[in-house]
Amino acid sequence: MSKGNASLISRVSSFHSPAGTTDGRMHPVRTPFAPRSYPIRTECEASSGDAAQAQQVAHRLQTVVDSAGTPGALFTATHLELLHYFLNSFKQSAAPDSIRGARFCDFVARYAYSTPYLLDQVLAFSAAHKSTMVDDGDEQQQHQRREFLLAEAVYLQTRALTKFNLVQHNISEDNCLQVYLFSSLLSQQATFEALSFRGELPGLLDRLVSSLALCRGVIAVTALWWRPIRVKLAAEMGESTDGQAEEEASWARGTLPRGHFAKILQLVTQSSLNQSARDACGRAVGLLQQMADDQASLTTQHFEQSAFVQRWLVMLPVEFSDLISQRRPEALVIMAGFGLIVYNARGYWDYGTSGRHLVESIDRYLGPYWNPMLEPILQAVQG
């Protein structure tokens, strides 16, 4: 097991969802998206004209420090840099063509100033993104900087989960949106870590399964509060809730697979899997068709495209994760279809070449016998 995978699995085991909240049904994510000794760069990446804004951010960070009152609440100059980065560089690079994306960043930060676990997750998310943007210095310096940022992202997310565990039994209508925002950023970061792996397929699949467990646990906590979350989120984004109930009902029903997805469903139906496993795979394929249709309805905005990756992952039946762990070929063919969904969102920072890498890794792993089922997907991601 790789070091990165071990850290992700340890975060899964450290999270405990409250009894009675997990029913196997996940609500889709609609959102677009301890002190240590490190050789850190402390300069804030701002121009001199941003000094006033940096001072304001520092004041807000100190407010959270004063209110945190929990172990591991120390913030460093690096964390100040990451907060400023989230509010500026991240927003400009990750969502340059999305009004929703910019609005999301602004109100997430506003809630984070009074919610310690959310602030830590914002900083972790910012560090993960910043690791993909390192371009100064020689190759060795860039590598060291990326490794530092990725390690800091893991550390801050672990700290965020520790703080969240202390308050997860006290969720109410007043703070349910903060929990939902936390789960949204958590799932994006966990997926980024998993899909960034460039080793052999078993390691990549183990990371994906671990990220699914991590995200499913936190999202289950919000299940009882979905209605007020939906209303609050729409208000913050300046959107109407009209039609959302019908849209969510369509997600629950799924979409009848067509074309190559229909062939994958036929493969599942004719397999030796038991009925519950076939049902789980059928649900996963139906969701693939739905995500592909929704992606096709968008002509621009990579920020919006990326939401469908997270939506598919959090709506998967729990049993499908077990089939991935068992390396069932039918489940891996479906995962190749997921690779196509990731490929379609390749313009978003989280994914890049990850979709193509996943599809090609599955093709190598399964070998020639399964190539006819994978060839259309391979052609799509290699075209």
Secondary structure, DSSP 4 states (H G I P E B T S, - for coil): --HHHHHHHHHHHH--PPTT---S------S-------------S--GGGHHHHHHHHHHHHHHHHHH-STT----HHHHHHHHHIIIIIHHHHSTT-HHHHHHHHHHHHHHTT-HHHHHHHHHHHHHHHHTS--SS-HHHHHHHHHHHHHHHHHHHHHHHHHHHHHGGG--TTTHHHHHHHHHHHHHHHHHHHHT--S-HHHHHHHHHHHHHHHHHHHHHHGGGHHHHHHHHHHHHT---TTHHHHHHHHHH-----HHHHHHHHHHHTSS--HHHHHHHHHHHHHHHHHHHHHHT--S-HHHHTHHHHHHHHHS-HHHHHHHHTT-HHHHHHHHHHHHHHHHTTTSTTTTTHHHHHHHHHHHHH-GGGHHHHHHHHHHHH-
